[in-house]
Amino acid sequence: MPEIIIKLAFNGMKLTEKPCTHLDMIKMVEPATDVCADCVASDTKWPALRMCLTCGYTGCCDTSINKHAKTHAEETGHALFRSIVPDESWAWCYEDHAFLGSHHLKNR
């Protein structure tokens, strides 16, 4: 699959083009849960949830203490996660450090 150019959020303000080669890994588009089971098991809170677009794992975001989504990406090689916060429609590629807008998630 040829590289698809996506926008990268850089320092929260400037947008530049960056390739991501993991879009063919997208399989899951709807979350099966609305909690981070790993945080529930350890009795910790999370500010937001992210869902793995390869297997559907739902974990806490990178601003949480535990960073379960990032840990899942590192342990499994599943690079793409989407926000499952209401009114947010974006994904992040951990391997390419690339932000994907909602148009990459439609029709998948």
C-alpha positions in Angstrom: 0.0 0.0 0.0 1.5 3.4 -0.9 2.1 5.8 1.8 -0.9 8.0 2.6 -0.1 11.6 3.5 -1.8 12.8 6.6 -1.5 15.9 8.8 0.7 15.8 11.9 -0.1 18.0 14.8 3.2 19.5 15.8 3.5 21.4 19.1 -0.3 21.6 19.1 -0.3 24.5 16.6 1.6 24.0 13.3 0.4 21.3 10.9 2.8 19.6 8.5 2.4 16.6 6.2 3.7 13.3 7.4 3.3 9.8 6.0 1.6 6.9 7.8 2.0 3.3 6.5 -0.4 1.7 9.0 -3.8 2.5 7.6 -4.1 -1.0 6.2 -4.1 -2.2 9.9 -7.5 -0.6 10.6 -10.1 -3.3 11.4 -12.1 -2.1 14.4 -14.2 1.1 14.3 -16.6 0.9 17.2 -15.5 0.5 20.8 -16.8 -2.5 22.8 -16.5 -0.7 26.2 -16.4 2.8 27.7 -13.8 2.1 30.4 -10.1 1.3 30.6 -10.3 -2.2 32.1 -6.7 -2.0 33.2 -7.3 1.2 35.2 -10.5 -0.3 36.7 -8.5 -3.4 37.8 -5.9 -1.1 39.5 -8.5 1.3 40.9 -7.1 4.3 39.0 -8.9 7.0 37.0 -8.3 8.1 33.4 -9.0 11.4 31.7 -9.9 10.0 28.2 -10.0 6.7 26.3 -8.4 5.5 23.1 -9.3 2.4 21.1 -6.9 0.2 19.2 -8.0 0.2 15.5 -6.4 -3.3 15.0 -8.0 -5.3 17.8 -10.4 -3.1 19.7 -8.5 -2.9 22.9 -9.6 0.2 24.9 -7.1 1.9 27.1 -6.4 5.2 28.9 -4.8 8.1 27.0 -1.2 9.4 27.2 -2.2 12.1 29.7 -3.2 9.5 32.2 -0.8 8.1 34.8 -0.9 4.6 33.3 -0.8 5.3 29.5 -2.4 1.9 28.8 -3.1 2.6 25.1 0.5 3.5 24.5 1.7 0.4 26.4 -0.6 -1.8 24.3 0.8 -0.2 21.1 4.4 -0.9 22.3 3.7 -4.4 23.3 1.6 -5.5 20.3 2.9 -3.4 17.4 -0.7 -2.1 16.9 0.2 1.4 15.9 -3.2 3.1 15.4 -5.6 4.3 18.1 -8.6 6.5 17.8 -10.1 8.7 20.4 -13.5 7.5 21.7 -14.2 10.7 23.6 -17.7 11.9 22.5 -17.5 14.6 19.7 -13.9 13.6 18.8 -13.1 11.9 15.6 -9.4 11.4 15.1 -6.7 8.8 15.4 -3.0 8.7 16.3 -0.2 6.5 14.9 2.2 5.7 17.6 4.9 4.4 15.3 4.8 7.3 12.8 3.8 9.9 15.4 1.1 11.0 13.0 -2.3 12.5 13.7 -5.2 11.3 11.4 -8.3 13.3 10.9 -11.8 11.8 10.8 -11.7 11.3 7.0 -9.3 8.5 7.5 -11.7 6.6 9.7 -14.8 6.8 7.5 -15.9 3.8 5.4 -13.6 1.4 7.4 
